[in-house]
Amino acid sequence: MSTIHVDVVSAEELIFSGEATFVALPGEAGELGIYPRHTPLITRIRPGSVRIQTADGGEEFVFVAGGILEVQPDCVT
């Protein structure tokens, strides 16, 4: 199965770094779903929960207070 590298960072630290099969998060215009090889994108993130489906089949949840999302075909930051 195809994966995408995900980094969730704050100004102080790296919160999550790993491979994922899917990422869902609250974008400025609504909920966003990101799969591997997604079209490049930069947008604002609203406060809410980021759901990361990890490559091993698990799920990670991270609360964000807002920020910027950058999507490349092989990386989400």
C-alpha positions, 0 to 999 in steps of 0.5 A, spaced: 500 500 500 502 506 498 504 511 504 505 518 505 510 521 510 507 526 515 510 531 520 506 535 525 510 540 528 509 546 533 514 552 534 517 548 539 517 541 537 516 535 533 509 532 535 509 526 530 513 524 524 511 517 520 508 514 514 501 514 513 496 511 508 491 517 510 490 524 513 484 528 515 484 535 518 480 541 519 482 546 513 480 553 512 474 551 507 472 545 510 475 538 512 480 535 508 482 528 506 489 527 504 492 520 500 499 519 498 500 522 491 495 528 493 496 534 488 500 539 491 497 544 496 498 550 501 492 552 506 491 554 513 488 549 518 483 551 523 483 548 530 481 541 531 483 534 530 488 531 525 487 524 524 493 520 521 492 513 519 499 510 520 502 505 515 501 499 520 494 500 520 493 504 527 491 511 528 494 517 531 490 523 533 493 530 534 489 536 536 492 543 533 490 550 534 491 552 527 497 553 522 499 552 515 498 545 511 503 544 506 502 537 501 507 535 496 505 528 493 510 524 498 510 529 504 505 532 508 507 538 513 
